[in-house]
Amino acid sequence: MHRAAYLFLLSTMLLWGGNSVAGKLAVGHVSPMTLVFLRWVMAVLILLPVGWRTLREDWPEVRSHWKLLAGLGACGFTIFNVIFYTALNYTTAINVSIEQAAIPIVIILANFMFFRLRVRPLQIVGVVLTIVGVALTASHGDLGQLLKLDLNFGDAIMLVAVLCYSLYSVGLRLRPAIRWQSFMLALSFAALLISLPFVIWEIAAGRAVMPDASGWALTL
């Protein structure tokens, strides 16, 4: 594997960890559905200059696979984040981080179930090291503290989020042969459209919290 790949993977893990903390800090400053909607608005605006030309060129392929792309955008981008930020209103960032560690396990199982991909020994080692690392970090080196964690509604729905993101990851094997710019813009646009009903419901139900200064900072 190219050295840059390791750097990108490490950066991804750092961003994922920071997302849990930012999501928890956002509670009271911006509501979950509003946060998801605004983030995808920003993502689409950022990706438009990068991917508009390639999306137009790849449009025949995008159009013929629109259901798959919409499903990936819904599952991995919208629904996962809606549940993720909602869960953080009920549980801690530590709990969420521990539960997210189950994603690689579910991905391995799903790949075996749907594609009959055999599990390699290094994958098992990687999963074990991930779980141990998250557990040690979350418990500050005292694994006995994990037995004292309180599980609640947020933890239960976070498991649904884990399943959603795992299915999205497995579904990436079916992605059409289009350039990454087109792929990311198509998924982000699908995620934006699918997030609309959620934010409309939140506003109609009187649960919307428009972002204050801190909310905007965390959204960005």
Phi, psi and omega in degrees: 000138180296146182302324180298329180297319178296320179296318179295319179295318178296317179298321179298316180296320179296319179294321178298316179297318179294330179295323179296316180293315180297320179297322178289319179294335182287343181301124181092344180255334176199137183283157188304309184293322177295319178299314180298313181300312182295323180295322180283333171299313180295319181298316180295318180297324179288321185279338182305310180295333183277321190247357185297315182295314181291328178295319178297319180290326181268005188305318179303319179288321178297315182296321181286344179240026187296327180294317178296314181296319178295320179295318178294317179296320180293311187288309186273333185257311186272298187297318178303311183290324176301312180292319182303307182288330175293317180301323182291349173282345184242335184231180185268161176297329178296312179302315181298319180297320179295316182293327178295336179295345179281347183303311179301325180295314180295322179298315179298316180295318181294321178297324178290318182294315187268328185239001180056037177279128182283146180277127179271150181305320180295329177294318178297315178300317180298318179296315180298314180297322178297312181297315180297317180298315178296317181297316180294319180293315182294328183264005182056037177087354180249094184297339178297336179294336181295333179289344182265359180293135177270126178260138184216196182302320180300320179292322181295314182286337177295329177294327175293321178298320177300317179296317180300312183290328178294317178295321176299314181298318179292322180295341179297340177295339183262004185302143179290163182279072177236162181290153187299327179298316179295318182297310182293321179293319179297315180293320180294320178293320176298317179298321179297313180297318183287337178282343181302310180301327180292314182289326176296317177298318181298318179293315181297326181278358180074021182256359183287136173240109179289142186295134169271195182301316179293322180298319178294320180297318180288327177296319179290000000 
